[in-house]
Amino acid sequence: MKMKINTLKKRIIFTLVAFIAISCSDDFVDVTSENESADNYFNSEEEYQQALIGAYDLLQATYLNVMIGEIASDNTLAGGESANDVIGFQQIDKMSHTPVNQQLRDVWNWMFAGVNRANYILQFQDKTDFEGRSEVIAQARFLRAYYYFELVKFFGDVPLFIDKPLEFGEQFDIVRTPRAEVYDQIEADLIFAAENLPATQAQTGRITSGAANALLGKAYLYQEQFTEAAASFEKVISGPYTLAQDYESIFEPEGENGPGSVFEIQYTDKEGAGFGCLQCSEGNVAVGFNGIRNFTGPIFGSGFSFNLPVQDVVDAFSENDIRKDVAILDIDAFANATGATFIEGFEHTGYYNRKYLARQGDLNTGDANLTNPNNYRSIRFADVLLMAAEANFKKSPPDEGKAREYLNRVRVRAQLDPVDFVGSILLDQIYIDRRLELVGEGHRFFDLVRTGRAASEIDGFVAGKHELFPIPAIEIELAGNNWEQNPNY
């Protein structure tokens, strides 16, 4: 479902009592009014569905999470126009970021906005009965889990509040909850979602049981609960997903919501925004930021030249790996072949993230660089297979046969020979293929952190510090300076 039904979005949550962290709020405890009432809302299925659209809406803001997941890793450089262009990205790229970083604060605010929207639905989950109510609640609980998973990935211990939004003034009493307890809630929400959602949905973009099981397996994997992770992934692998055989089509418009899409964030080019409220855009803002600077030529659109792949990741592809040309655009070779022109930006590497570049012919209402309709493939079936390979290798007792099987399914689709590796060589190959299969999709930094490889792969990474990003300083101040900062910031 294209979750950008603007007339509905304008009618929903904004009329409810003390709605927190709406799209353009300044902090995660902002409120609209203390005098409004929700007593006259949530009286029909339509009103629950409208509120649910509002909870889905913050998924579009995760474009920023995706960019940071690449820029913070060894896959890309920040790029842009200059060393001062979006200074938050530049600092994260160099591992010199501090608690004063606008992009990290945006992640904090926008993910808590999503939590609050889901919690508003769940606060009134028993108010009105209707057929299909459990499925609506299951979607809301998945969304809450998704936003909390992003928060835990970035910041570790975070405030946990459930089934009601945080009220004005409560920020002085709420504490940072240990991440293990946050994960417990994530798991509970996803188990409920998996049990109450269908395997397929009539409306494209709606959450399915497969998406819930996939995210549950990922949450287990991040906690090194490998047996539980493998079991959750197995439920996804059993169907109804398949690997799309036309690899080149996956990230093209015709490849959206394809057979390998387990969970896909929907974008549209029909309503834009401005730099004063990037998360208000209904388009994929990352696509414009990733774009070729001052580009004139066929196929692609122009952009701001951020998030530039480095030579190391390009060289990691073997010559016959069909994934390379889908993931990486060699702009010099492309310009020589087509006559296209462009301007080299800051830290120009000669490469662009082809998966998420603007394509010509889009409507791009408003600012063309902020309103691109490219969906984000949040969880792909290939991603699930590779996570399942890792989980089966690491569980006790290990199942290397299944790990090889799932790895080879991904490799064969990439037209590579299957491997018969065992032991640590097999695990290394899983890591290699995971990087190459998912390059440009925002997973790399967090994969390196959770597997303990970040310090050896990322320049400037300090063990014991950079595994987490700092809590935004202003949020600690707004909470009455009652929270400790993450270590070594």
KAGI-V349613 format. One line per field, one symbol per residue. burial: I if it has 24 or more other ideal C-beta (glycine too) atoms within 12 Angstrom, else O. A space follows every 50 residues. Layout:
# KAGI-V349613
burial->???
This chain:
# KAGI-V349613
burial->IIIIIOOIIOOIIIIIIIIIIIIOIOIIIIIIOOOOOIOOIIOOOOIIII IIIIIIIIIIIIIIIIIIIIIIIIIIIIIIIOOOOIIIIIIIIOIIIIIO IIIIIIIIIIIIIIIIIIIIIIIIIOIOOOOOIOIIIIIIIIIIIIIIII IIIIIIIIIIIIIIIIOIOOIOOIOIIOIOOIIOIIIIIIIIIIOIIOOO IOOOIIIIIIIIIIIIIIIIIIIOIIIIIIIIIIIIIOOOIOIIOOIOOI IIOOIIIIIIIIIIIIIIIOIIIOOOIIIIIIIIIIIIIIIIIOIOOOII IIIIIIIIIIOOIIOIIOOOIIIIOIIIIIIOOIIOOOOIOIOOIIIIII IIIIIIIIIOOIOIOIIIIIIIIIIIIIIIIIIIIIIIIIIIIIIOOOII OIIIIIIIIIIOIIOIOOIOIOOOOIIOIIIIIIIIIIIIIIIIIIIIII IOIIOOIIOOIOOOIIIIIIIIIIIIOIIOOOIOIIOOI
